[in-house]
Amino acid sequence: MSANFLAFDLGAESGRAMSGHLRSGVLNLAEICRFPNDPVRRNGSLYWDVLRLWLHMQRALEQVSTDPRGLDSIGVDAWGCDYGLLGERGELLGNPFHYRDSRTDGIMASVFERVPRARIYEITGIQFLPFNTLYQLVAASRETPRLLDAATAFGTIPDILNCWLTGELRGEYTSATTTQMVDATERRWAVGLLQELDLPTRLLPELIEPGTILGALKPSVHTGLGGTPVVAPACHDTGSAVAAIPGGAGRAFLSSGTWSLLGTETAVPVITPAALQANFTNEGGVCGTTRLLKNIGGLWPLQACRHGWARDGRSYDYAELMDAAADDRHAFLSLFDPDDPVFLRPPDMAVAIADYCRRTEQPQPKSPGAFTRAILESLAFKYRLVLDTLEELTGTAITEVQVVGGGSRNRLLNQFTADATGRPIVAGPVEATALGNIAMQMLATGAVSTLAEARRIIEYSFPADRFEPAAADQWDAQYARFRGYVELTCV
């Protein structure tokens, strides 16, 4: 048997359309197109250009329509937390805000004055981040209440795109959980919490589980492909990435890109005082599972440094920076907590890192190679800290970590992660998010009978690299120093 699937995978920096062809138990992946996903700043606010993304999706559908093999289904995944408000005809009421916009500054503290932090966590099990949808909506209710009054529906970014594809607005569960507005135990909207904060629950769509067939592609979107089933995979991109790889006790996943999401797949949420203290999140997973994980600053500092250097007329590609960072003369000179708030949206990332080092009485990086080495080493140490905490929360030893996403191609970071954590690192697949998207499409359309079967097909079709720990003594000697910087951040 053979089948063909189309995955739209939309990330915080770029989007892509990927075609998956399943034949005789082997899945082949082909890139249809990639396109930038650049935020737009206007009047001091930062927005997403969702209509531009929609245009790129339409162009991808046009390209796919010429394939004589046809198309068995379509799926969309995207980043979490951000949302849009829809009007009576399904139109956007304003461009969705970018999660790095400053309108949520100070909102969390004001929310805690009305509903205690511990109670919010007890209900939702979600990590506290200033850009969670909950705080974005509170900000909107204060700044633009008439816009909320005019809206007829609310949707996360993938929900809205699915609505435009099919005419059906539903809230896919994995994406919904990133809002911090879902009851993690009941797997439904936390209506009582939202009412306490005077947020309009009338806007909430019906929740559905990943792997649900939403409906058929509207002929008005593409005449030739009209009627093709549209599946809601794990619409949160990390949920799709985790759907692509084996889970189970003793295994951790690390989705590595602009953000790093490090955790493990569990049967039930872990909502305890210790999980609250560690600020871990319980996001929805596929097939009834939960993803217990921690959001980490990821490769964002390196991306932001590159942008800053390019702005100053110094352009470096990633290969060039990795070669420079591999120079051991830069080893352990400067370490920092990637999740210090100063790194969320600084005007100049390199200046922010240098200022942090000066504040913590460390040498300031003097070259792009030194900055890159500091970023990679700091990330590797943060991974170790999170893995150690994950073991404490679950009571299970983590013996192996699988890195997926664009960061899995970073061989230097993979080796540093193995060295810092003392655990083997399995690297790949790079396109795990698109593959997990396709895995749930295969399950929804009957091309496979279980998620385990889909995961086996992906594992066989896309062999991974392996990195073993080395130089443990050197990394262990520096870990206590790194822990001190994290404690400074927490204080």
C-alpha positions in Angstrom: 0.0 0.0 0.0 1.1 3.6 -0.5 -0.3 6.9 0.8 0.7 10.5 0.5 0.4 13.2 3.2 1.1 16.9 3.4 2.4 18.5 6.6 2.5 22.2 7.2 5.0 22.8 9.9 5.1 26.4 11.1 7.9 27.6 13.4 8.9 30.8 15.1 11.4 31.6 12.4 10.2 29.8 9.3 7.5 27.6 7.9 7.7 24.6 5.6 5.4 22.3 3.6 6.6 18.7 3.7 5.3 15.8 1.6 5.3 12.3 3.1 5.1 9.2 0.9 4.5 5.9 2.7 5.2 2.8 0.7 6.0 -0.8 1.9 6.6 0.4 5.4 9.1 3.1 4.4 8.3 6.8 4.8 10.0 9.2 2.4 9.9 13.0 3.2 10.3 15.7 0.6 10.3 19.4 1.0 7.7 21.2 -1.1 8.8 24.7 0.0 10.2 26.8 2.9 9.3 30.3 3.7 10.3 32.9 6.3 8.0 33.7 9.3 9.2 37.2 10.2 7.4 39.2 12.8 6.3 42.8 12.0 6.7 45.7 14.3 4.2 48.6 14.2 3.7 51.4 16.7 6.0 49.7 19.2 4.1 46.4 19.1 5.2 43.1 17.6 2.8 41.0 15.5 2.7 37.8 13.3 1.9 38.2 9.6 -0.6 35.3 9.5 -2.0 36.2 6.2 1.4 35.9 4.6 1.7 32.4 6.1 -1.7 31.6 4.6 -0.5 32.8 1.2 2.5 30.5 1.4 0.2 27.6 2.4 -1.9 28.3 -0.6 1.1 28.3 -2.9 2.3 25.0 -1.4 -1.2 23.4 -2.1 -0.9 24.6 -5.7 2.5 22.8 -6.0 1.2 19.6 -4.4 -1.8 19.5 -6.7 0.3 18.5 -9.7 1.5 15.3 -8.0 -0.2 12.4 -9.9 -0.2 10.3 -6.7 -2.8 12.5 -5.2 -3.1 13.4 -1.5 -4.6 11.4 1.3 -4.7 14.1 4.0 -3.3 17.4 5.2 -2.1 18.4 8.7 -1.0 21.7 10.3 1.2 22.2 13.3 2.6 25.5 14.7 4.1 27.2 17.7 2.1 27.6 20.9 0.7 30.4 23.1 -0.2 32.9 20.4 -3.8 33.3 19.3 -6.1 35.2 17.1 -9.7 36.6 17.4 -12.2 35.9 14.7 -15.2 37.8 13.5 -18.5 36.7 12.1 -17.1 35.5 8.8 -14.0 33.8 10.2 -11.9 36.8 9.5 -9.1 37.9 11.8 -9.8 40.9 14.0 -6.3 42.3 13.9 -3.0 40.7 13.5 -2.0 38.2 16.3 0.5 39.5 18.7 4.0 37.9 18.9 4.8 36.2 22.2 7.9 38.5 22.5 5.7 41.6 22.5 6.0 43.7 25.7 2.2 44.1 26.4 2.3 41.2 29.0 5.0 42.8 31.1 3.8 42.8 34.7 0.6 40.9 33.9 1.5 37.7 35.7 2.0 39.5 39.0 -1.4 41.2 38.7 -3.1 37.9 37.8 -1.6 36.3 41.0 -3.2 39.0 43.1 -6.6 37.7 41.9 -5.9 33.9 41.6 -2.9 32.5 43.5 0.0 31.1 41.4 -0.3 27.7 43.2 -4.0 27.4 42.3 -3.5 28.2 38.6 -0.8 25.5 38.5 -3.0 23.0 40.4 -5.7 23.4 37.7 -3.5 23.7 34.5 -0.2 22.2 35.4 1.4 24.6 33.0 4.8 26.4 33.4 4.5 30.1 34.2 5.8 32.2 31.3 4.9 35.8 30.8 3.6 35.2 27.2 1.2 32.3 28.0 -2.1 33.0 26.3 -3.8 33.4 29.7 -1.7 36.6 30.3 -2.0 37.8 26.7 -5.8 37.7 27.0 -5.8 39.5 30.4 -3.6 42.2 28.7 -6.1 42.3 25.8 -9.1 42.7 28.2 -7.4 45.7 29.6 -6.0 47.4 26.5 -8.6 46.5 23.8 -11.8 45.3 25.6 -14.0 46.4 22.6 -12.0 44.0 20.3 -12.8 41.1 22.6 -16.4 42.2 22.7 -16.6 42.2 18.9 -15.0 38.7 18.5 -17.1 35.7 17.9 -14.4 33.1 18.4 -10.9 32.5 19.7 -8.3 30.1 18.3 -4.6 29.3 18.6 -2.6 29.9 15.4 -3.0 26.3 14.0 -6.7 26.3 15.0 -7.3 29.4 12.9 -5.4 28.0 9.9 -7.4 24.7 10.1 -10.6 26.8 10.2 -9.6 28.5 7.0 -8.8 25.2 5.4 -12.1 23.5 6.4 -14.5 26.0 7.7 -14.5 24.2 11.0 -13.1 25.9 14.1 -12.0 23.5 16.8 -9.5 23.7 19.6 -6.9 20.9 19.2 -5.9 19.7 22.6 -2.1 19.8 22.5 -2.1 23.4 21.2 -4.8 24.4 23.7 -2.8 23.3 26.7 0.0 25.8 25.9 -2.5 28.6 26.7 -2.5 27.8 30.4 -6.3 27.8 30.1 -7.0 24.0 30.1 -7.8 21.8 33.1 -5.0 19.2 32.8 -6.8 16.5 34.8 -10.2 16.9 33.2 -8.8 17.6 29.7 -11.2 20.5 29.2 -11.2 24.3 29.2 -10.6 25.7 32.7 -13.8 27.7 32.5 -13.9 28.6 36.2 -10.4 30.0 36.2 -11.2 32.1 33.2 -14.4 33.4 34.7 -12.5 34.5 37.9 -10.3 36.6 35.6 -13.3 38.0 33.7 -12.2 36.5 30.4 -14.9 35.7 27.8 -15.4 31.9 27.8 -18.0 32.3 25.1 -15.1 32.5 22.6 -13.7 29.1 23.4 -14.0 26.4 20.6 -14.8 22.8 21.3 -11.7 20.8 22.2 -10.7 17.8 20.1 -8.0 15.2 20.6 -5.0 15.0 18.2 -5.6 12.6 15.3 -9.1 13.9 14.7 -10.3 14.4 11.1 -11.6 18.0 11.1 -13.3 17.9 7.8 -12.6 18.2 4.1 -10.5 20.9 2.4 -12.8 23.5 1.0 -12.9 23.7 -2.8 -12.6 27.5 -2.4 -9.1 27.0 -0.9 -8.1 24.8 -3.8 -10.4 23.4 -6.5 -8.3 20.4 -7.4 -7.7 19.3 -3.9 -11.2 20.1 -2.5 -12.5 17.2 -0.4 -9.1 16.1 0.9 -9.3 15.2 4.6 -7.7 17.7 6.9 -6.4 16.1 10.1 -5.6 17.8 13.4 -2.3 16.1 14.3 -0.7 17.3 17.5 -1.1 20.9 16.3 1.5 22.2 18.8 4.8 21.7 17.0 6.5 20.1 20.0 3.6 17.7 20.4 4.1 16.6 16.8 7.9 16.3 17.3 7.4 14.0 20.3 4.8 12.0 18.4 7.5 11.0 16.0 9.9 9.3 18.4 9.7 6.4 20.9 8.6 7.3 24.4 8.5 5.4 27.7 10.3 5.3 31.0 14.0 6.2 31.0 13.8 8.2 27.8 13.7 12.0 27.5 13.1 14.1 24.4 14.7 17.4 23.6 13.1 19.5 20.8 15.9 21.8 19.9 15.4 25.0 18.0 14.7 28.7 18.9 13.3 27.2 22.1 14.5 24.0 23.7 11.8 21.8 25.2 13.2 19.1 27.4 11.0 16.5 29.0 9.5 13.0 29.0 6.2 11.4 28.0 4.0 10.4 30.9 0.7 8.6 31.3 -0.8 11.3 33.6 0.1 14.9 34.5 2.6 15.5 37.3 1.1 18.3 39.3 2.9 18.5 42.6 4.4 21.2 44.8 7.8 20.1 43.6 6.8 20.4 39.9 5.4 23.9 40.7 8.6 24.9 42.5 10.6 23.7 39.5 8.2 25.4 37.1 7.7 22.4 34.9 4.8 22.2 32.4 2.3 19.4 31.7 1.4 19.9 28.0 -1.0 17.7 26.1 0.4 14.8 24.2 -0.9 12.4 21.6 -3.1 9.3 22.4 -4.0 10.6 25.9 -0.4 11.2 27.1 1.1 14.2 28.8 4.4 15.8 28.0 6.1 16.8 31.3 8.8 19.2 30.2 10.6 22.5 30.7 10.8 25.4 28.2 14.4 26.5 28.0 15.8 29.6 26.1 17.2 27.3 23.4 19.2 28.6 20.4 17.5 32.0 20.5 20.6 33.7 22.0 22.7 32.5 19.1 20.1 33.5 16.5 19.8 36.9 18.1 23.6 37.4 18.2 23.8 36.5 14.5 21.1 39.0 13.7 22.9 41.7 15.7 26.3 41.0 14.1 24.6 41.0 10.6 23.0 44.4 11.5 26.5 45.7 12.2 27.8 44.4 8.9 29.4 41.1 10.1 27.6 38.1 8.7 28.5 34.6 10.0 26.9 31.3 8.9 26.3 28.6 11.5 29.1 26.4 10.3 31.6 29.2 10.6 30.5 29.9 14.2 30.6 26.2 15.2 34.2 25.9 13.9 35.2 29.0 15.9 33.4 27.7 19.0 35.2 24.4 18.8 38.4 26.1 19.8 39.1 24.9 23.4 40.7 28.2 24.3 37.1 29.4 24.8 36.2 26.5 27.0 34.2 27.5 30.2 35.3 31.1 30.1 31.7 32.5 30.3 28.5 30.8 31.5 25.0 32.1 31.9 21.5 31.0 32.6 19.7 31.0 29.2 16.4 31.7 31.0 17.5 34.9 32.7 14.7 37.4 31.8 17.4 39.8 30.3 17.7 37.4 27.4 14.0 37.3 26.4 14.1 40.3 24.0 17.2 42.5 24.5 18.0 45.2 21.9 21.4 43.6 21.4 21.9 40.0 22.6 25.7 40.1 22.5 25.6 43.2 24.7 23.2 41.5 27.1 25.5 38.4 27.4 28.5 40.6 28.0 26.6 42.7 30.7 25.5 39.4 32.4 29.1 38.2 32.5 30.3 41.5 33.9 27.6 41.5 36.5 28.6 37.9 37.6 32.3 38.7 37.6 33.2 36.5 34.6 35.3 37.3 31.5 33.2 38.8 28.8 33.3 37.0 25.4 35.6 38.8 23.0 34.7 37.2 19.6 31.8 35.5 17.9 33.4 32.1 18.6 33.7 32.9 22.3 30.0 34.0 22.4 28.9 30.9 20.6 30.9 28.6 22.9 29.4 30.3 25.9 25.9 29.9 24.6 26.4 26.2 23.7 28.0 25.3 27.0 25.4 27.2 29.0 22.6 25.3 27.2 24.3 22.0 27.8 24.5 22.7 31.5 20.9 23.9 31.7 19.9 20.6 30.1 21.7 18.7 32.8 19.9 20.7 35.5 16.5 20.1 33.9 17.2 16.4 33.5 18.2 16.0 37.1 15.0 17.7 38.2 13.0 15.6 35.8 14.3 12.4 37.4 13.3 13.8 40.9 9.8 14.6 39.7 9.1 11.3 38.0 11.2 9.0 40.3 12.6 7.4 37.1 16.2 7.5 35.9 16.7 9.2 32.5 19.2 7.0 30.7 19.0 8.4 27.1 18.0 11.7 25.5 16.7 12.0 21.9 17.3 15.4 20.3 15.0 16.3 17.5 14.5 19.4 15.3 17.0 21.8 13.7 19.2 21.7 16.7 19.8 18.0 16.3 22.2 18.9 13.4 24.4 20.8 15.7 27.1 18.2 16.4 29.0 20.4 18.8 26.0 21.1 20.9 25.0 17.4 20.8 28.5 16.4 22.1 28.4 19.1 24.8 25.0 17.9 25.9 26.3 14.3 26.2 29.4 15.5 28.1 27.5 17.8 30.4 24.6 15.4 31.2 26.6 12.2 31.3 23.9 10.5 29.1 24.0 9.2 25.6 22.4 11.5 23.0 20.4 10.2 20.1 20.3 13.0 17.4 17.5 13.1 14.9 15.4 13.2 13.0 15.8 16.8 12.0 12.3 17.0 10.6 10.7 15.3 13.6 7.9 17.8 13.8 6.7 17.2 10.2 7.2 13.5 10.7 5.1 13.5 13.9 2.5 15.5 12.0 2.4 12.8 9.3 2.4 10.0 11.9 -0.9 11.3 13.3 -2.3 11.7 9.8 -1.3 8.1 9.1 -3.1 7.0 12.2 -6.2 9.1 11.5 -6.6 7.8 7.9 -5.9 4.2 8.8 -2.5 3.9 7.0 -1.2 2.5 10.4 -3.2 1.0 13.2 -1.2 2.3 16.2 1.1 5.2 17.1 3.8 2.6 17.9 3.7 1.3 14.4 4.0 4.9 13.0 7.0 5.5 15.3 8.7 2.3 14.2 8.3 3.3 10.5 9.9 6.7 11.2 12.7 5.2 13.2 13.5 2.8 10.4 13.2 5.4 7.7 15.3 8.0 9.4 18.3 6.5 11.2 19.7 8.7 14.0 23.2 9.6 15.1 24.5 8.8 18.6 26.9 10.8 20.9 28.5 9.2 23.9 29.6 11.2 27.0 33.2 12.2 27.3 35.4 14.6 29.4 33.0 14.1 32.3 35.6 15.4 34.9 36.0 18.7 33.1 32.2 19.3 32.9 31.5 18.1 36.4 34.1 20.6 37.7 32.2 23.5 36.1 28.7 22.4 36.9 28.6 23.8 40.4 29.7 27.2 39.0 26.8 27.1 36.5 24.4 26.2 39.3 25.4 29.3 41.1 24.4 31.5 38.2 21.0 29.8 38.0 20.5 30.5 41.7 21.4 34.1 41.1 18.7 34.2 38.4 16.1 32.7 40.7 16.9 35.2 43.4 
